[in-house]
């Protein structure tokens, strides 16, 4: 999906009437496109843990310095990821609406994949049979909260978004406690990435080589 988005952007901007970069040099255009592609591909949730770990590794080396290219790219990437799942930091009624919409989208995707004889990339549960609040609690704890905590370290002024995520998490916890549905999570895009391999430490790779 992310590669498709990049392809569409490049194709569109290649049209003379849409080329907003026409006034800058070819060298600068190449650099801008490199940034756009890197930042957009970062929204692929399969790379989520690797990116968050990379950010934490950079921060462990000292304060963030946006005058450094590596730090700037990391900051832009994290902001794009925040934007990509920004619904979790909206007022709860909006966050819940987006949760419902996304779950419905992935359920329909599953039907289309089955009809086309494709492998299933969406959640395998039937529509409405999972415990959505419990699934959201896991997603917030596993994906959203660590991401927003990491971003707050780079941009302290965005703490307001982190607090909004925490507030929504508490509401989902309350709904999960009240839910009478079976203890089975309703999955969506972010919780599905739990099935992907998390990044390993370099030490682990060295041990395998030995």
Secondary structure by P-SEA (a helix, b strand, c coil): caaaaaaaaaaaaacccccccccccaaaaaaaaaaaaaaaacccccaaaaaaaaaaaaaaacccccccaaaaaaaaaaaaaaaacccccccaaaaaaaaaaaaaaaaaaaaaaaaaccccccccccccccaaaaaaaaaaacccaaaaaaaaaacccaaaaaaaaaaaaaaaaaaaaacccccccccccccccccccccccaaaaaaaac
